[in-house]
Every structure is written in structure tokens, then in C-alpha cells.
Amino acid sequence: MYLVLAYYYFLKPPARLEDVARFVKAHQQFLKDKDAKGRIYINETGINGQMSIHEKDAESYIEWLRQQGPFHDIEFKVHLSEDHAFAKMTVKYRKQLAALDSEVDLNLTGEHVPAKQWKEMLEAQDEDTILIDVRNDYEWKVGHFEGAILPELENFRDFTDYVDHLKRLYDAKKTKVMMYCTGGIRCELYSALMRQKGFDTVYQLQGGVIKYGLEEGVSHWKGKLFVFDDRMVVPISKEETEVISRCAHCNEPSDTYYNCANMDCNALFLACPACAQALQGCCSEKCTHEPRVRAFTLSTHPKPFRKLPFAEKLALRQDKD
């Protein structure tokens, strides 16, 4: 059994992580003989990690990280999986732990609201409260909180200008803002940005949707949760929920994502099994006739596309010629 871990930690300014290169190497050294795969990004402001790690190695990693410098109270959100959720292990320096492309003062981060209190706040919303989903549109399509504002944005960096849009619609001094994301890290940045730009009262869901599902189940939640690993779409708890998203081709209910089999397209799209099979994993009829189309096998849990080695790409093109 594997533990799928989601975690992050920002240092409050002016604190900075010293000797980042050494910490990256220490991380790589510790994990090299562990049954772990994932993505760990580190810079002067902290760490952002997602990994799947065998249960025999998980406790030692968690204890090791909590012994490193400022990370003694880092919080881990944990799901169980029978298989690895990632293809490989990557630990590296990254300029932005989450790509907002804006300088924010992390001392202005919004008030963290634990899951139980968040549920109560959802039930007590008034006309001066707005609930914002701080995720990309392909994420909230498969699941979101009831009544949330769902921005039609494809990248987190696009949310920078979205604050100005919200200021034109709402009184920044009067409006109470509730926001949520998958695990919490995007809200750390976005809540600070909103406060910098004039919104006085900002709350963020502590631990994101992952922790809410673990502690409060599906109350006030619709659908499932998009995650950036091989699972792609998962339930937030053991409780059943309705499918709220639809096949891009026939509009039948579906919460299964595919990357287009045309490697020069690779678009992420929702499809039901019948349409996925009919178009051989492509997002359109046109893409089925392109020169570099991956072989398709229907699966109830398709994995995201990973780049093929050059030799396999070349073989695909030659087969089409």
C-alpha cells in the first residue's frame, strides 16, 4: 500500500530557507533508496511536495522532513493508493512554488479556517460573502463546493488580473471572501494578493479540499476532485457523489479525463467510454488523422500522457507514412 502525500510550507517573511541547494541534495539523498515517486519543489520561501511513498517508508520521511530546519510543524494530507500515483521522483529548485507570477507579502495571508468551521461558514453565508474556487476550470468542472464562483481560467497565473475583476463587482471593504483550492498552497498566495489589492476580510480553507474531504466528507461538495498525478480524478471521501461533468463529445455524464492521443495536440478533455473508444482517445475527428497518434487502449482510469522517447515518436511517424 502507498500513501499519497500532499504538503507545503511557506516561511513567513523575512525568514528565508538558507542553502537551498544543500537541502535539495539532502532530499535527493534521503529518498534515493526509498520506494517513493513524486514532485518536490524547494526554494528560499519553502517547499511544495506531492508524492506517493510505500507505507514502510512514509513515517521515516515525514519524521526526517520535520527535523529539517523550520519544517517541524509541516502538515501532511494523506490518501491511500494501491499503486504509485507518480511516474518518477523529482526533487528540484523551483523559482515559484505555485506559479502566480506576482509578488505577494505572505504576512498578509488570509485567515486559515479548519474544515469543521468551514462547513459552518458555508451554512451561514450571507449576501456580503462570496465563495471563490481558486483552481483552473478543468479542475472545478469535475467537482466544486455548492454556490462557489467558478472562474473560467486555465492557469493559476491568470488569477492575478481576476482580483481586479472582482473589485469591479464587489465592495472590497464590505465583502467577506471565502476561498479554497486542492491542498491549500494556492490560497496562501491568492489570499495575500487579494488583501494586498484591498479586500480586507479573506478566509481560506485550511488544508484545502483534500483535508475537508478527509474530515467532513462531501457535505456541500458536488462531484469529485481533480489531482495532478496519475489518478487525475478522485473522490474526496468514501461517500458517493453524483457525476457533475459531461463528455465533450456526446454530453453524457462523465468525470474521466484523457489527454488527446494526438501528441501534437495533447488537449485534456472529458469523455465517456463510448466516445473515447470511437475516437481512439482523440479529442476530435481531425486529431485521429494526424501523423503522431499514440496507440489507444480503453481504461476506466486513464493516466495523463507522458512524453515518449524520441525513438518511439519516430516509429509512430514512420508507421503513419
N, C-alpha and C positions, 0 to 999 in steps of 0.2 A: 504494500500500500504506500502511496505517496501523499505527502502533504503539499498542497499548493499554497504558497505563502505570498501575501501582498503586504508591503510595508514601505514606509518612507519616514524620513526625519529631516526637518529643517532646523538649522541653528538660528537662534534669534540674534539679529544684528546688535552689536558689532562683532559677535563671536564668529569665527571662521574656522574651518577644518584645516589644520596645519599638515603640510607634507602629504598632499593628496596622492601623489604618485606612489609613495610608500604604502599608503592604505590600500590602493588598488592592487598592488603586488601582493600585499599580505592577504587580501581577499582571495586572489587567484591561487596563492599557495595553499591556503586553508581548504579550498574547495576541490583542489585537483584530484584528490583520492576519494572524494565523496560522490555518492550517486545523486547528483544534482544537475539540473538544467534550468536555464532561465536568463533573465536580463537584469543586470545590476549596474546602475549609473551612479557615479560619485563625482562630486565637485566640492568646491570650497564651502558651499552652503549646506551640504548634507548628502543624503543618499535616497535613492528611489529603486526599490527592488521588487521583482516578481520572479518566483521560481517554483519549480516542483522538486522536491527532495524526498528521498526514501525515508520512511519513518525511523529507521535505525540511525540516520544521520541528522535528522531535523533538530533534535534537542541540543546536540553539541554545537550546531551552527548558531542557533538562537542564543545560547549561552555565550558563545565566543563573541558574537556581534555586540551583545550587551556589555561586554567587558572592554570594548574599544572606545576610548575617549568619551565623547558626550552621549553615546547611544545607550546608556544604562536603562532608560525607560522607554525604548522604542517599542511600538505596539505592532503585533503581527495579526493579520486576519488570515484565518486558516480554513481551507476546504480540503476534503479528501478526494483522491482520484486513484483509480486502479492503474493508470498509466502516467507517464510523463506528460506534462502539459506544454512542454517546450522541446525544440529540436536540439538545442545545444546550450552550452553555458557561456555567457558573455559577461565579463566584468570590465568596465572601462570608464574613463573620464568622459563626462559629457557637459558641455557648457551650460545647458539648461536641463534641469531635471524634469521639467514639463515645459513644452515649447509654447510659451505665451508671447514671447518676443516683446515684452515690456518690462521695464524696471519697476519693481514693486518693493515697498517697505514692509517686510514681514512682521514688523512690530504692530502693523495695522490689521493683521489677520482678524477675520470675524470671530464671533463667539462660537465656540465648539458646543454642539448640542448632542448629548448622548441619545441613543436610539429610543429609549422609553419616552424621554421628554419630547423628542421629535414627533413621535406618534401623537402625543397630546397636543403639540402645537399645530399639527395638521388638522386635528379635530376642532381647534379653536380659532382657525384663521378668520380674520375679519376683512373688510373691504380695503383696508390700508396695508394688507400683507400680500406680497407676491412670492410665488414659489418658482424657482428657476432651475431647469435641468442644465447643468454646466458640462454637457457632453456633446459629442458630434451627432449629427442627425441619424446616421446609420446605427448609432447605439440606442437612442431613445425609441427608434421605430419598433424594436422588439420588446421594449419594456420601459415603464416610467411610473412615477407617482401620479395618482389621480389629481387632475387640476393643475398640473405643472405647465409653465410656459416652456415650449419646446422650440428653441431657436433653430432655424433652417441654416445651420452652419456645418461645414465639413471638416474644419480644423480648429483646434483649440486657440491657435493664434488669432483666428477671426473674431474671437470674443472680445478682443481689445476695443474695437470700434463699437461693439454691441452695447457697451456701457453707455456710450453717448446716445445711442438709440433709445435705451431705457430711460435716460434722463429727459428725453423729449416726451415720453409717455407718462412718466410718474414724477411726483414731487419727491426729490431725493432726501429732503429733510423729514418728510412726513412718512414716507413708505418704509415698511419693515420688509427686509429681504431675507427669504429663506432659500438656500441653495444646496445642491447635492451633486455628487459625481460618483464614480465607481468605488474608489477606495479612500478618497479624501484629499489627495495631493493637489488636484486642480483647483479645488475650493480654497486651499491655503493661499494660492496666488490670486485667484479671482476675487475672493472676498477682500483681500488687501487692496487690489486695484479699484474695486467699487468704492471702498472707503476713501481712497486717495482722490477719487473723482467726485466725491461729495455725498455719497449715500452714508448716512450716519448710523443706521441700525441694520447690521448684517449678521445673519446666523448661518452656520454651516453644519451639515450632518457629520458628526464625528465618526470617523471610520468608514464613511461613505455607505453606499447601498449594500456592500458586502457585509459590513458589520450589522446594519439594520436587519438584513435578512436572517442572519445568524441569531439575533436576539429577539426580534419582533415578528419574524415570519413575513407573510405577504400582506399584512394589514395596510390598506391604502395603496398598495402596489398592483400594477397591472402588467402581465406578461412576464418576460424573463430578463436576464442581464447579459449584455454583450461584454466579453472579456478579450483581452489582447493576447491570447495564447491558442493552443491547438483546440481547445474546447469551443471557442468562439461564442457560443450562446449557452448559458447555464441557468437553472432555476436559482432563485435567491434563498430558497429554503426547501424543505421536504414537502411542503404543501403544493398542491396542483394549482395552476393558474391557466386562464384562457390564453389562446394564441391571439395576439392583437395585430400582428403584422401580416402582410399578404404577398403572395407570389408576384413577382414583377411581370410575369407573362400572362397568367390567367386570372389573377386576383383572388385565388383561393387562399384560405388561411395557411400561412407558413412562417416559421421563425428559423428556417435553415438558410444560412449564408453560404455562398460559393464565390470563389474568385473565378472570373471568366477563364475558360480553358485556352483562349487565345492569349498567348504570352505577351503579345504586343498591346493588349487591352488590359487584362487582369482586373477589370472592374469588379467591385464587391456588390453582389446583388442577392436578393431573396428569391428562392424558387421552391416550388413543390416538387416531389419526386418525379411526377409525370413530365413536367416541363423540363426539368434538369436532364432527364433521360432523352427526351425528344431532341433537345438542342445540344446533347453531348457535353453538358457543362458550360456552354457558352451563354453569354448574356443576350445574344441576338443571332438571327439567322445569318447576318453578314459575317459575324465572327467565326462561324463554323467553316467558312471557305477561305480563311486566311492561312498563310503558309506555315505558321508556327503554332499549332494547336496541340495541347497536351492530350494524351490518352485519357479517357474518362471512365471511371467506374462508379456507379451509383452507390452512395453510402448514406446512412442515416445520420452520421456525424462526420461530414467532410472537414478536412483540415485546411487551413489557409495555405495558399500557394507559396512555395519556396523556390528560389531561383535554381534552375537546373545547371549542372556543369556544362561548359562550352561544348564538349563532345556530344552530349545528348541533344543540345539545341541544334547543332549542326546536322545530326542524324534526322531530327524531325523535319528540317527544311528539305533535306535530300529525299525523304520519303514522299513529300508533297510534290516534288518536281517530276 
